[in-house]
Each structure stands twice: as C-alpha cells, then as structure tokens.
Amino acid sequence: MLIVDARGLLCPEPVVRTQRAVKDGLSELTVLVDAEAAKENVTRFAASRGYAVSVKQEGADYTLSLSRV
C-alpha cells in the first residue's frame, strides 16, 4: 500500500499528490495530512473518484485511509 505524506504542504498540493496516486490505479492508499482543510479537500476528491475514506486523528495529524468502493 502506498503512503502519500502530504504533511506540511499547502493546498492544493495534498490533493495533487493524492490525484497522482489515484491515477496510478491503486485500490488502497494512505494519505497523511496535518491541516483540517487538506483533510476535507482530499476526502472530497477521493469520494468523487469512488473511494471510501476512513479518517483517524492523532494530535494535529490526520491519517486518511482510502479504499476503492
């Protein structure tokens, strides 16, 4: 499973990196972000591409687990 570490990056870079991973046809991946806006934007993007998103928060960091529905 691929891990996209987008912590410390400003939008839209977390979405752009997620988009590249999705473009490769992965059925599961994990995205790490550290901003509420990035979490929301990546979640919306993933849902629009047919992925279910599970979010875990630990401190200021979010772990988004994406899996194709």
N, C-alpha and C positions, 0 to 999 in steps of 0.2 A: 504494500500500500504506500502510496506517495504522500509525503507530508509537505505542504506548502507553508513555509514560515514567513508570514507577512507582518510580523510584529515590528512596530516602529516605522511602518510605511504609511504614508498619507494616501488617502483616497484620490484617485481610483486604483492605485497600484495593487491593493489586495484583490480586487475584483479582476483586474487584468491578469494577475498571476493564476488565479483560480480558473479563469477562462482558458488560459493556455493548457492547464492540466486537463480540463474537461474536453478540450479539443482533441487531446490525445486518445480519447475514448475510454478513459478509466471508469470503472464501475464503482469504485470506492476510493475516497481520498480524505485526508485530514487537512484542515486549514487552521493555522494559528494566527490570531489577531489580538491586538491589545487596545482596541477602541470600539466603543458602542456603535459608532457609525459604520465602521468596517464590518462588524458582525452583522448588522442589519443589511448592508449592501450585498455582502457575499451570500447571505441567506436568501435574499430576494433573487439574486442572479441564479443560484443553484436550483431553487424551486422552479424558476422559469425554464430550466433545462432538464427538468424531470428528476431531480434529486430530492430525496428526503434528507432533512438536516436535523441533527441532534446537537445541542449546544451544552457545553459544560463550562462553568466559570470558576476560575481559581485565582483569587485576588483580582488584579486588573486584566488578566489574560483570559481569552476565550478559546476553547477548542471546539471547532466545528467538524463534526463527522458527517461526511456526505456519502450517500449511497443511492445508486440509481434505483428508481422505483420500477 
